[in-house]
Amino acid sequence: MLPAPTVRVAPLRVRRLPEEAGIFAVLVVVVLALSLISPSFRTVSNGFVLLVNGSVITFLALGQAFVLLTGGIDLSTGANIAMTGVTAALLMQAGLPWPLAALLALAAATLLGVINGSLTHFLRIPAFIATFSTQGVALAIPLIVTGAQSISVHDYGFAWIGQGRLLGLPTPVMLIALAAVTAGLFLRSTRLGVHIYALGGNRAAARLAGVNVARTTVFVYAVSGFCAGMGGLIATSRLMVGFPATGTGNELFYSIAAAVVGGVSLFGGVGTVLGAMIGAVLIAVVSNGMNVINVQSYWQSLVIGVIILIGVTFDTYRRSHKDKPVLRGGRAADNSARPAPRAPVVSPPPISENLVEPSNSP
Amino acid sequence: MKTLAVPSALTSACLFAVGLVALDSPGANAAAVKLPANCSSAKPTIGVALPNTVNPYYISMQDSFNKHGTALGYDIKVAIANDSDSNQLSQVESFIQQGVCAVALNAVNSGPGAASVHALNQAGIPVFTVNVIVSADDLKAQHASFVEYVGADQVAGGAQIGERVLKDRGNSAKIVAGIIGDPDQIPTNQRDKGFSDAISKNPNAKVVQTINGKVDPNVSLQVAGDMLQGHPDIDVIWADTGPHAVGALQAINQQGKAGTVKLYAFCAADTALTATYAACAAQEPADYARIVLDNLKKYLGGTSVPAQVLQPLKIFVTGQKPGPGEVG
């Protein structure tokens, strides 16, 4: 009778840092550095100012992440901000109560997104061209309708969106937090969310596997349009003026940069909402920090560029070397270097043993 | 025959050269007198180059150019550069191609504006500059010149408001000031200088930060918010254009500092002055357009016009409201 084989199973503890850890570390380093340089930076009130100032770009980055995940791009978000803001201001001027005006303006923003998605999918126009064209249209609409005049908003209830508080926090911060959590759960846990990743990862395979490409494409651009609309409402509410040139500055570029810095690939299929949010907060922190520590405006874009460059280089290095031990020392650490746990090695007991002594089997 | 040909060729060449020189020798004002052909037509075309139409300032100016130009019998063509220097240069070149009689130029930025002036000089089209001063150094480097500059006395505007601050607060009160400006534009820099020089008469007044609002109320709102966080002891903000004032006012209110921080500015369009928004200086862009066109008409008629016309600013204080078209 042979002894029962001993089975050694490798511990299944695999200590792996989440993908966003790299860029989060960069964010922490930047925040610490700025806090050390300036006592004014490390106050709660500055934290709120920073987050509210960055809320529009963060919303755009959220919507842009959805589009980038499918391998597309949305260049019309900045112009969509202006269109939504002016639409809301005009509707309020026409006498509509502000919640209705805001909802209708959001619907218009989402409609622009749907148009983007339809152009991209049904007409097979490259996303870059389709959204570039709709950007021009969306930019012109507020200028044509208003004659380039700014439209003042007199309905002070509308100010709640950009200036009010929700559960003790500034409304824009709460809105973006709610949206980010919803979006993150959606992408991770719903079928459509998985389809979005599939479409970006391998378009042909996704189609053959039964992903409804039309619905997924139009959906992500609609989400991007909706997020741009939210950004437009926040920006207009903070100024209480529907300004036809809102959002036509750095917002578009910084929002794409935020998503990419946060780990969303420009080629699709890779990235998370959390990463995009961290990227957007990093950009907001740097922009605010430069002003708070009184860096001259000529230097600001240089500093932002260098920080993003260093941050993304570090993150890229970390991702490409993630199979090497992060922490040295101890068996657990060595095992964490392996990409997959080792399968337990069990040699089946001889048949005769099984028949004679069934209780021996593990 | 051969020997005679050479001297006669030489002679005709010399005569030709002498003739050229005679034709070309300019009188003192030949350049000024020689106008484009379009100016003699029944309805001369005047090109107007403006930076954008989202700043209410330029909307007012554009309307005035159109209305007054038509009243004077001109065909006004307006080109909007959307804040791009290269756009403006191509629009000016397009005016040259169209053979306009004269151009009124409100440069996007002071330095690059010289290239537009130079191009117009080359084409023999008279240039009037308005509002944005074209950099004198760049003009000299490119051997360019304009006929007349019409604008506000920027330095005086800043100084008047600076003096207002000292009047409100006292000549020796402690004043901590922040400036929202745009370092790329000469007029705004002049206003800032006028303001800083005026308040420096108070030994306890200092400017702690100058920040770039990019003449955009959204940017101004954000950077003013950052500045107020970075320097919580600021009690005066100087916003040197109307759009900067719009953003700064919102930033002050939204941070709950309406009681402690006062805003002094170049007037925001259609905004009444309050306890927080203490004083503003208004330009009248419609007026500048009118003066440009009136002086252009004089110039085209052969009368000489002054090299610059500096208009005073209107000051408004708490409780007043600038009229439509009176903007900073």
Boltz contact constraints between the chains, C-beta under 6 A:
constraints:
  - contact:
      token1: [A, 40]
      token2: [B, 229]
      max_distance: 6.0
  - contact:
      token1: [A, 40]
      token2: [B, 230]
      max_distance: 6.0
  - contact:
      token1: [A, 46]
      token2: [B, 229]
      max_distance: 6.0
  - contact:
      token1: [A, 49]
      token2: [B, 225]
      max_distance: 6.0
  - contact:
      token1: [A, 49]
      token2: [B, 229]
      max_distance: 6.0
  - contact:
      token1: [A, 53]
      token2: [B, 222]
      max_distance: 6.0
  - contact:
      token1: [A, 53]
      token2: [B, 225]
      max_distance: 6.0
  - contact:
      token1: [A, 148]
      token2: [B, 53]
      max_distance: 6.0
  - contact:
      token1: [A, 148]
      token2: [B, 54]
      max_distance: 6.0
  - contact:
      token1: [A, 148]
      token2: [B, 59]
      max_distance: 6.0
  - contact:
      token1: [A, 163]
      token2: [B, 254]
      max_distance: 6.0
  - contact:
      token1: [A, 239]
      token2: [B, 217]
      max_distance: 6.0
  - contact:
      token1: [A, 239]
      token2: [B, 250]
      max_distance: 6.0
  - contact:
      token1: [A, 244]
      token2: [B, 54]
      max_distance: 6.0
  - contact:
      token1: [A, 245]
      token2: [B, 54]
      max_distance: 6.0
  - contact:
      token1: [A, 246]
      token2: [B, 218]
      max_distance: 6.0
  - contact:
      token1: [A, 288]
      token2: [B, 226]
      max_distance: 6.0
  - contact:
      token1: [A, 291]
      token2: [B, 223]
      max_distance: 6.0
  - contact:
      token1: [A, 291]
      token2: [B, 226]
      max_distance: 6.0
  - contact:
      token1: [A, 292]
      token2: [B, 226]
      max_distance: 6.0
  - contact:
      token1: [A, 292]
      token2: [B, 229]
      max_distance: 6.0
  - contact:
      token1: [A, 292]
      token2: [B, 230]
      max_distance: 6.0
  - contact:
      token1: [A, 294]
      token2: [B, 209]
      max_distance: 6.0
  - contact:
      token1: [A, 297]
      token2: [B, 212]
      max_distance: 6.0
